[in-house]
């Protein structure tokens, strides 16, 4: 007789938002955070057990080679897919960033 494997999401959307929010203070010590947005299937509540966690992070100052690593270390979430840009990079990709985050959940927004 065959078996069926059932996969469940590792956390709820609210739990994910809480975990991301908890990681923000430590990340803010390392990057001058301007904007952090949860977007994609988790933001629209359509995530499955196999969905990645799309997060936009925009920081002030020049582009940094270590920014992506810092974001991953601050959040430590399996399936995290960070999209990390300096303000200048985000501005150059303005239409793409706007489209990505249209239905997103703002976790942090500073001018």
Helices and strands as residue ranges (DSSP letters): H 13-30, E 33-39, E 53-59, H 67-75, E 80-86, H 87-92, H 94-101, E 105-109
